[in-house]
């Protein structure tokens, strides 16, 4: 938590972190701007309520096993706890045992709940449960997923990046190399301008 506070202070940017248990919410809220609910915990009522009660923005990642329509219940739990600062993140749906698919119809469905929707362009390209026991990924498709998301009107993008993804401590198999980020962002701005 102290490292996250240092990042916020030194760079002047909002900071987000996952919480995994209700008793972590208040502590994390002291150090960050956004509390994120991991996809596999998006239906945990006590976690959603605890995050909401901090007054921080609550970002709920849609579980890979949950329909876009069903995310209304997660949004309702946060709002009924007195916090209207909530957003959802699309990160794909399970397709078989080893692949995730983004159904872009889910973006406007979730936006209809009156909350911003972010598209996680990297985690939605994970390939879990590989024979090696290590999660794989399809990073060559990050630009494709991002452009499609912008085209359908997503409110924000989440793109994990690293100077050397193969050396990343986590999720390197589906990260965008840092030296490709600026070009991709320029392309995405042009797509956004074209649809406005």
C-alpha positions in Angstrom: 0.0 0.0 0.0 2.9 2.4 0.8 4.3 1.8 -2.7 0.9 2.7 -4.3 0.7 5.9 -2.2 4.3 6.7 -3.4 3.3 6.2 -7.0 0.2 8.5 -6.6 2.3 11.2 -4.9 5.3 11.1 -7.2 3.4 10.9 -10.5 0.1 12.6 -9.7 -2.0 9.8 -11.2 -5.0 8.0 -9.8 -4.1 4.5 -8.4 -6.1 1.4 -8.6 -5.7 -1.9 -6.7 -7.6 -5.2 -6.3 -9.1 -6.2 -3.0 -9.9 -9.8 -2.3 -11.7 -9.7 1.1 -14.1 -7.3 2.7 -11.7 -6.4 5.5 -9.2 -5.1 3.0 -11.5 -2.4 1.6 -11.0 0.3 4.3 -7.3 -0.2 4.5 -6.8 -0.1 0.7 -9.0 3.0 0.4 -6.5 5.0 2.5 -3.9 4.6 -0.3 -5.7 4.4 -3.6 -8.4 6.1 -5.7 -10.1 3.1 -7.2 -10.9 -0.2 -5.5 -11.1 -3.0 -8.0 -13.1 -6.2 -7.6 -11.5 -9.1 -9.4 -13.6 -11.0 -11.9 -13.8 -14.2 -9.9 -15.2 -12.2 -7.0 -17.7 -10.0 -8.8 -20.7 -11.7 -7.1 -19.3 -11.5 -3.5 -21.9 -9.2 -1.8 -19.8 -8.5 1.3 -16.8 -7.4 -0.8 -19.0 -5.2 -3.0 -20.7 -3.6 0.0 -17.4 -3.0 1.8 -15.8 -1.4 -1.2 -18.9 0.8 -1.7 -18.9 2.0 1.9 -15.4 3.5 1.5 -16.8 6.1 -0.9 -14.1 5.3 -3.4 -14.7 4.5 -7.1 -15.5 0.8 -7.3 -14.4 -1.0 -10.6 -16.0 -4.4 -10.9 -14.5 -6.8 -13.4 -17.1 -8.9 -15.1 -16.5 -12.5 -14.3 -15.8 -14.8 -17.2 -18.7 -16.9 -16.1 -21.2 -14.0 -15.8 -23.5 -12.6 -18.5 -23.4 -8.8 -19.1 -27.0 -8.6 -18.0 -26.2 -10.2 -14.7 -23.7 -7.5 -13.9 -26.7 -5.2 -13.1 -26.9 -7.0 -9.7 -23.3 -6.1 -8.8 -23.9 -2.5 -9.8 -27.1 -2.4 -7.7 -25.2 -3.8 -4.6 -22.7 -0.9 -4.8 -25.3 1.8 -5.4 -27.7 0.5 -2.7 -24.8 0.8 -0.3 -24.8 4.5 -1.0 -22.0 4.8 -3.6 -22.8 5.8 -7.2 -19.2 5.8 -8.2 -19.1 2.5 -9.9 -17.8 1.2 -13.2 -17.6 -2.2 -14.9 -14.8 -3.9 -16.8 -15.4 -6.4 -19.6 -12.7 -9.0 -19.7 -14.2 -11.7 -21.9 -16.2 -14.9 -21.3 -15.0 -18.5 -21.1 -15.2 -20.4 -24.4 -14.4 -24.0 -23.7 -11.6 -24.6 -21.1 -8.7 -22.7 -22.6 -9.9 -19.5 -24.2 -11.7 -16.2 -23.6 -13.9 -14.4 -26.1 -15.1 -10.8 -26.0 -18.8 -10.4 -27.0 -18.9 -6.8 -27.9 -22.7 -6.8 -27.5 -22.1 -6.8 -23.7 -20.6 -3.3 -23.7 -23.8 -1.4 -24.6 -25.7 -3.8 -22.4 -23.6 -2.9 -19.3 -23.6 0.8 -20.3 -27.4 0.7 -20.1 -27.0 0.4 -16.3 -25.8 4.0 -16.2 -22.1 3.2 -15.5 -18.9 3.6 -17.5 -17.6 0.4 -19.1 -13.9 -0.3 -19.5 -12.6 -3.0 -21.9 -9.6 -5.0 -20.5 -7.7 -5.6 -23.8 -5.0 -7.8 -22.3 -6.7 -10.1 -19.8 -9.5 -10.8 -22.3 -6.9 -12.4 -24.4 -5.6 -14.8 -21.8 -5.6 -18.5 -22.5 -6.0 -20.1 -19.0 -5.5 -23.7 -18.1 -2.8 -24.4 -20.6 -1.2 -27.9 -20.5 2.0 -26.3 -19.1 0.1 -25.0 -16.1 0.9 -21.5 -17.0 -1.6 -19.1 -18.4 -1.0 -18.2 -22.1 -2.2 -15.3 -24.1 -2.7 -13.8 -27.6 -1.0 -10.4 -27.3 -0.9 -10.0 -31.1 -4.6 -9.4 -30.9 -4.5 -6.5 -28.4 -4.8 -3.9 -31.1 -7.7 -5.7 -32.7 -9.6 -6.0 -29.4 -8.9 -2.3 -28.5 -10.0 -1.0 -31.9 -13.2 -3.0 -31.8 -13.9 -1.7 -28.3 -13.4 1.9 -29.4 -15.6 1.3 -32.4 -18.5 0.1 -30.3 -18.2 3.0 -27.9 -16.4 1.6 -24.8 -15.7 4.3 -22.2 -12.1 3.3 -21.4 -9.4 0.7 -22.1 -7.2 -1.3 -19.8 -4.0 -2.4 -21.5 -1.2 -4.0 -19.5 2.3 -3.2 -20.8 5.9 -3.8 -20.0 9.3 -3.0 -21.5 10.0 -6.7 -21.7 6.8 -8.8 -21.3 8.8 -12.1 -21.1 10.4 -10.7 -17.9 7.2 -9.5 -16.3 6.5 -10.9 -12.9 2.8 -11.6 -13.9 0.7 -11.8 -17.0 3.6 -11.4 -19.4 2.0 -13.8 -21.9 -0.7 -11.3 -22.7 1.0 -7.9 -22.4 1.7 -5.3 -25.0 5.4 -4.4 -25.3 5.8 -0.8 -24.1 7.4 0.4 -27.3 4.2 -0.4 -29.2 1.9 1.5 -26.9 2.2 5.0 -28.3 1.5 3.9 -31.9 -1.5 1.9 -30.7 -2.9 4.9 -28.8 -2.5 7.1 -31.8 -4.4 4.6 -33.9 -7.1 4.4 -31.3 -7.5 8.1 -31.2 -8.1 8.1 -34.9 -10.7 5.4 -34.6 -12.5 7.3 -31.8 -12.4 10.5 -33.9 -13.9 8.7 -36.9 -16.9 7.4 -35.0 -17.8 10.7 -33.3 
